[in-house]
Amino acid sequence: MGSAASAAGPDDFAAACRLLAAGRPAAARADAARRFRDLLDSGEFDPHGLFVCRGAGGTVRGAVLAQ
């Protein structure tokens, strides 16, 4: 059975931002994740457009940002 995406809550932002930055080179991931988080916190990225998929136990396993 597949996972359904749901709107991310504020408690999901850190994990979701790390996943959004996962495709960056290793040395740039932490900075990219912080930048995504800053953009969400400032409202420049609409947090209502952040969706997550959860694995067993509710762990965030996937994230997408739609603007």
C-alpha positions in Angstrom: 0.0 0.0 0.0 1.4 3.5 -0.9 1.7 6.5 1.3 -0.6 9.5 0.9 0.8 13.0 1.0 -0.6 15.4 3.7 0.0 19.0 4.5 3.1 19.5 6.6 2.7 21.1 10.1 5.3 23.3 11.7 6.7 20.2 13.5 7.5 18.7 10.1 9.4 21.6 8.6 12.9 20.6 9.7 12.6 17.0 8.4 10.9 18.2 5.2 13.5 20.8 4.5 16.3 18.2 5.0 14.6 16.0 2.4 14.1 18.9 0.0 17.8 19.6 0.2 18.8 15.9 -0.1 19.6 16.2 -3.8 22.3 18.8 -3.2 26.0 18.0 -2.8 26.7 16.8 0.7 28.7 19.9 1.6 25.7 22.1 0.7 22.8 20.2 2.2 22.7 21.7 5.7 22.9 25.3 4.3 20.2 24.5 1.7 17.9 23.0 4.3 18.3 26.1 6.5 17.6 28.3 3.6 14.4 26.4 2.8 13.4 26.7 6.4 14.1 30.4 6.5 12.0 30.9 3.3 9.1 29.0 4.9 9.4 30.9 8.2 9.5 34.3 6.4 6.5 33.4 4.2 8.4 33.8 1.0 7.6 30.1 0.5 4.0 29.4 1.4 4.0 26.8 4.1 0.6 25.6 2.9 2.4 24.3 -0.2 4.6 21.9 1.8 3.4 18.3 1.8 4.9 15.2 3.4 4.6 11.5 3.1 5.1 9.5 6.3 6.5 6.0 6.8 5.9 3.6 9.6 5.6 5.3 12.9 4.8 8.6 11.3 8.4 9.4 10.3 8.6 11.9 7.4 10.0 10.0 4.4 9.2 12.3 1.5 8.5 16.0 0.9 7.3 18.2 -1.9 6.9 22.0 -2.1 4.3 23.3 -4.5 4.0 27.1 -4.9 
